Structure formats: C-alpha cells, structure tokens
C-alpha cells in the first residue's frame, strides 16, 4: 500500500535507507564505497524533519515499511530505497509511479534524480533517461552515478 510518510515511519525508513545502502548496493559498489555513501550514524529526529520537508511516500506491505521515495522542490527525486527483504517485489516501481503521479498533479514539466548504479535500471523502467554519468566524492572515496530525468509534459 502506497501512502504518505508519517513521523511514526522515521525509524523504519531510516532502517530501509541504511540496509539498502549497506546490503543491496554491495552488488555494484565496494565495501568502502557503501560505507562512505552511508556516512555516519544519523540522528532520528533530524531524519524525520528531512522526510517531512519533502513529499515522502512509503510502500507498506503487511504492516512493514518496504521502501520509500520522495519528491523535493523542483521535481527532484532525492531518495528511492527498498528494504533488502522486499527486493524484486515491485516496491521501487510502485514508489516511482506514486512520485510521478505527484509530479503530474503538481504540473511539473520534469523529474530529475541522481541514480546509483543499482537504481539506474529501476528509474529507466519508470521512463527516466540518463542525461550523463558522473563521479562524486565522499571524502577520499569516489562513487559513480547517473543524472537522470523524466519529462512529464506539465508546466
């Protein structure tokens, strides 16, 4: 079930975020890369404030938060993460469908994101196209990702 984020989802969405990076992303990134990407421990109250500041949606399956995504200012999809135990069950696709619907309803002309190597195929299936590949640094560690966009036809 896709629904809006509620502050009671803070701990579950933070766990999804951390586990998706530290476990799922290992299929494309090294141990040191996933550690750099994950960063240090996050404070739950600050995480909650961040989620409430964006249009965050969650996919709940049997009472558990299976994944979440968000839509920020200007149509930027900052986060799309799925708990590893719910991988390959359509969670990411449903979340992107919801985010696209929000963008369309808001009259946005396009959505953009920076997709990881792991997330690129999911975004492509949702109609996003690669603008270019880029490398970003997290301290001394570099990670490859893709700037992607999906035209919506609004605005």
C-alpha positions, -999 to +999 in steps of 0.1 A: +000+000+000+014+033-011+008+061+014+022+094+027+050+094+052+041+098+088+065+108+116+060+073+131+078+060+099+111+077+109+128+047+124+116+023+097+126+045+068+160+051+083+165+014+086+154+009+050+179+036+039+208+021+058+201-015+049+195-007+012+229+010+010+249-014+032+234-046+017+218-041-017+243-015-030+271-040-025+261-056-058+277-026-076+298-008-050+328-019-029+327-021+009+345+012+013+321+028-012+290+017+006+304+028+040+313+063+025+278+065+009+260+056+041+280+081+062+280+081+099+250+074+122+220+097+116+200+113+143+164+101+141+148+134+148+168+151+121+159+123+097+123+128+105+125+165+098+141+158+064+114+133+055+086+158+065+103+186+045+098+166+012+068+148-003+078+114+011+058+083+002+062+048+017+052+014+005+038-007+033+035-044+030+018-064+058+024-036+082+061-031+074+077-002+056+091-020+025+105+012+009+102+049+005+108+077-020+104+114-020+098+144-043+115+176-034+114+211-047+116+214-084+108+178-091+140+163-077+137+126-065+163+126-038+157+091-023+143+058-035+152+029-012+138-006-007+145-028+023+165-058+011+139-083+023+114-067-001+137-066-031+123-077-065+087-074-054+078-042-074+083-018-045+106+006-062+083+007-093+052+014-072+070+042-054+082+058-086+047+056-100+034+075-070+062+101-072+055+106-109+017+110-102+025+136-076+047+155-102+020+153-128-006+165-103+017+194-094+020+204-130+058+197-131+075+196-165+101+170-155+115+150-126+153+146-121+174+123-099+209+112-093+206+074-096+231+049-083+244+020-104+219-002-086+189+022-091+195+031-127+175+002-142+146+009-119+145+045-130+148+035-167+118+012-163+099+042-149+106+063-180+137+082-168+166+087-192+203+091-185+215+127-190+251+118-181+272+096-159+292+113-132+316+106-104+311+121-069+335+121-039+326+111-004+358+121+013+386+102-004+361+076-019+345+081-053+312+067-065+297+066-100+261+076-105+238+090-132+220+122-136+186+111-150+154+129-159+118+121-169+098+145-189+062+149-176+047+174-201+034+198-174+044+234-168 
